[in-house]
Amino acid sequence: KPLRSRMDTRALYARYQHDRLTRAQGRAVAMQEARTNKAQHIDAATRAGQIKRDTIKLTMRGRITKKLLYAKVSQTLRSDLRQVVDRHRRDCVAITARYQRVTWADWLRQQALAGDQEALRALRAREAARGLTGDTITAVGTRLLSAVVGASQDHITKQGTIIYRVGLSAVRDDGTRLQVSREVTNDGIDAALRLAIQKYGTTIAVSGSDAFKDRVAEVAGQSRLTIRFDDATLEAQRQRHTRDSRRPSTPDSPSTRPPA
């Protein structure tokens, strides 16, 4: 059953129950077909064996010859029956996997992966969905886009957190903020910022350690992203890094300076 949620999920849960019933009915039909198929193959193998025995009885002479041929027929029949049983077991395993019963949370996740935004909202509204914390990037204002250009959706958790793959970087999105791992590289921070711009707009809030905030400001400035941080101190750092990135490098070595 659905857990306590911050949204009305009755319509979604009715769809889930209908899907469960359809899966159960499909599994029952497929299992019956597998049993019928097994019985037909056993019957065919048995009849083929009996025909061979009757042929030996009518056409062969000599007790020892018949005995050897009968043994060969029995051996072939046993092998055929083992193959039928093994094939039936494999069919049953495949049917069970195809019509496997899924929990409410797993069903929501499957629907969300297929693009159902209502199912994704239901995942995020569950009490189990706590939201992302730590080093995060989020928007100040209204969410702009539900689809993200240049980012492939890699996975959705049972808490409704989307895992995006942007190049070699993984970025987690719970619908309100983006999270990067502690070991993220500057390229990963750059990818997360670009993802935030596409999803949320250009006014961005950053949470986490001071070291993480400093790195975000530096990356944003060096990449010259069209972005503004809501924190005045962080925004000043970004602007300074942007100005520094535009200054031409000056030679420090005496050997590179022109003669006086």
C-alpha positions in Angstrom: 0.0 0.0 0.0 1.1 3.6 -0.5 2.9 5.2 2.4 1.8 8.6 3.8 2.3 11.3 1.2 2.0 15.0 0.8 -0.1 14.7 -2.3 -3.3 12.8 -3.3 -2.1 9.6 -4.9 -5.5 7.8 -5.2 -5.6 7.9 -9.0 -2.1 6.7 -9.3 -2.7 3.9 -6.8 -5.7 2.8 -8.8 -3.5 2.6 -11.9 -1.0 0.6 -9.8 -3.6 -1.9 -8.7 -4.9 -2.3 -12.2 -1.3 -2.9 -13.4 -0.8 -5.5 -10.6 -4.0 -7.3 -11.7 -3.0 -7.3 -15.3 0.4 -8.7 -14.4 -1.1 -11.4 -12.3 -3.5 -12.4 -15.1 -0.8 -12.3 -17.7 1.4 -14.5 -15.5 -1.4 -17.1 -15.0 -2.1 -17.3 -18.8 1.6 -17.6 -19.6 2.1 -20.3 -17.0 -0.9 -22.3 -18.3 0.5 -22.0 -21.8 3.9 -23.3 -20.6 2.3 -26.2 -18.8 0.3 -27.1 -21.9 3.4 -26.8 -24.1 5.3 -29.1 -21.7 2.5 -31.7 -21.8 2.3 -31.6 -25.6 6.1 -32.2 -26.0 6.1 -35.0 -23.4 3.2 -36.7 -25.2 5.0 -36.2 -28.6 8.2 -37.7 -27.3 6.4 -40.6 -25.6 4.4 -41.4 -28.8 7.6 -41.2 -30.9 9.3 -43.7 -28.5 6.4 -46.1 -28.7 6.4 -46.0 -32.5 10.1 -46.9 -32.5 9.4 -49.8 -30.1 6.6 -51.1 -32.2 8.8 -50.8 -35.3 11.5 -52.8 -33.6 9.0 -55.5 -32.5 7.6 -56.0 -36.0 10.8 -55.7 -38.1 13.7 -56.9 -36.0 14.7 -60.5 -35.3 16.7 -61.8 -32.5 16.1 -61.3 -28.8 19.5 -59.7 -28.1 19.2 -57.3 -31.0 15.7 -56.2 -29.9 16.9 -55.7 -26.3 19.8 -53.5 -27.4 17.5 -51.4 -29.7 14.8 -51.1 -27.0 17.5 -49.8 -24.6 18.6 -47.2 -27.1 15.0 -46.0 -27.6 14.6 -45.7 -23.8 17.8 -43.8 -23.5 16.7 -41.4 -26.3 13.3 -40.9 -24.7 14.8 -40.1 -21.3 17.1 -37.5 -22.9 14.1 -36.0 -24.8 12.0 -35.8 -21.6 14.9 -34.1 -19.7 15.2 -31.5 -22.4 11.4 -30.9 -22.2 11.5 -30.5 -18.4 14.6 -28.2 -18.6 13.0 -26.0 -21.2 9.8 -25.8 -19.1 11.8 -24.6 -16.1 13.6 -21.9 -18.1 10.2 -20.8 -19.5 8.8 -20.5 -15.9 11.8 -18.5 -14.8 11.4 -16.1 -17.7 7.6 -15.8 -17.1 8.2 -15.0 -13.4 10.7 -12.3 -14.3 8.5 -10.8 -17.0 5.4 -10.6 -14.7 7.2 -10.0 -11.4 5.1 -8.2 -8.8 6.4 -4.8 -8.0 6.0 -2.7 -4.9 4.2 0.7 -4.9 7.5 2.6 -4.7 9.1 0.5 -7.5 6.0 1.0 -9.7 6.2 4.7 -9.2 9.9 4.7 -10.1 9.2 2.7 -13.3 6.6 5.1 -14.3 8.8 8.1 -13.5 11.6 6.5 -15.6 9.1 6.3 -18.5 8.5 10.0 -18.2 5.4 10.2 -16.0 5.8 13.5 -14.1 2.9 12.8 -11.8 4.6 9.6 -10.6 7.8 11.5 -10.1 6.0 14.1 -7.9 4.4 11.2 -5.9 7.9 9.8 -5.2 9.1 13.1 -4.0 6.1 13.7 -1.9 6.5 10.5 0.1 7.7 10.9 3.7 10.7 8.7 2.8 11.9 11.4 0.5 14.0 13.6 2.8 15.6 15.9 0.1 19.3 16.4 -0.7 21.6 18.0 1.8 25.3 18.8 1.9 27.1 20.5 -1.0 24.1 21.5 -3.2 23.1 24.0 -5.9 19.6 25.2 -6.3 17.5 27.9 -7.8 16.1 31.2 -6.5 12.8 31.5 -8.3 10.7 29.3 -10.6 11.8 26.1 -12.2 12.2 26.6 -15.9 12.6 23.2 -17.6 11.7 19.6 -16.8 13.9 18.2 -19.6 17.6 19.0 -19.6 19.6 19.5 -22.8 22.9 17.7 -22.9 22.2 15.6 -19.7 21.2 11.9 -19.9 18.9 10.6 -17.2 20.8 7.7 -15.7 18.5 6.5 -12.8 15.7 7.5 -10.5 15.7 6.5 -6.8 12.7 5.5 -4.8 12.9 8.9 -3.2 12.4 10.5 -6.6 16.0 11.7 -6.9 17.0 11.8 -10.6 20.7 10.9 -11.3 21.9 12.8 -14.3 25.0 11.8 -16.3 26.8 14.9 -17.7 29.9 13.7 -19.4 31.9 11.9 -16.7 30.0 13.6 -13.8 27.0 12.4 -11.9 24.6 15.0 -10.5 21.6 14.2 -8.2 18.4 16.2 -8.6 15.6 16.0 -6.1 13.4 18.5 -7.9 14.5 21.5 -5.9 18.3 21.3 -5.7 21.3 19.6 -7.3 23.9 17.7 -5.4 27.5 16.8 -6.3 29.7 14.3 -4.5 32.5 15.4 -2.2 35.1 14.1 -4.6 33.7 16.1 -7.5 36.2 17.7 -9.9 36.0 21.2 -11.2 34.7 19.8 -14.4 31.9 18.2 -12.4 31.1 21.5 -10.7 31.0 23.2 -14.1 28.6 20.5 -15.4 26.4 20.9 -12.3 26.2 24.7 -12.8 25.4 24.4 -16.5 22.7 21.8 -15.5 21.3 24.2 -12.9 21.1 27.0 -15.5 19.2 24.9 -17.9 16.8 23.6 -15.3 16.3 26.6 -13.0 17.6 29.8 -14.6 20.5 32.1 -13.9 20.0 33.0 -10.3 21.5 30.2 -8.2 21.9 29.5 -4.5 24.8 27.3 -3.2 24.8 25.4 0.1 27.5 23.4 1.8 31.0 24.0 3.1 32.9 27.2 2.6 35.5 25.3 0.5 32.8 24.0 -1.8 31.3 27.5 -2.2 34.7 28.9 -3.0 35.3 26.3 -5.7 31.8 26.9 -7.2 32.5 30.7 -7.4 35.9 30.0 -9.0 34.6 27.6 -11.6 31.7 29.9 -12.5 34.1 32.8 -12.9 36.7 30.9 -14.9 34.0 29.4 -17.2 32.4 32.9 -17.6 28.9 31.4 -17.1 25.9 33.6 -17.4 24.9 33.2 -13.8 24.3 35.2 -10.6 24.6 33.9 -7.0 22.0 35.1 -4.5 24.8 35.3 -1.9 26.5 38.7 -2.2 29.9 37.4 -1.0 29.8 34.5 -3.4 28.7 36.7 -6.3 31.6 39.1 -5.6 34.0 36.2 -5.7 32.6 35.0 -9.0 32.9 38.5 -10.5 36.5 38.7 -9.3 37.4 35.3 -10.9 35.6 36.4 -14.1 37.8 39.5 -14.3 40.9 37.5 -13.5 40.1 35.0 -16.3 40.0 37.9 -18.8 43.3 39.5 -17.9 46.2 38.6 -20.2 49.0 36.8 -18.5 52.1 38.9 -17.7 55.6 37.5 -17.9 57.4 37.3 -14.5 60.7 36.0 -15.6 63.5 38.6 -16.2 64.6 36.8 -19.3 61.2 37.5 -20.9 61.2 41.2 -20.1 62.2 43.7 -22.8 65.6 45.4 -22.2 65.5 48.9 -20.5 
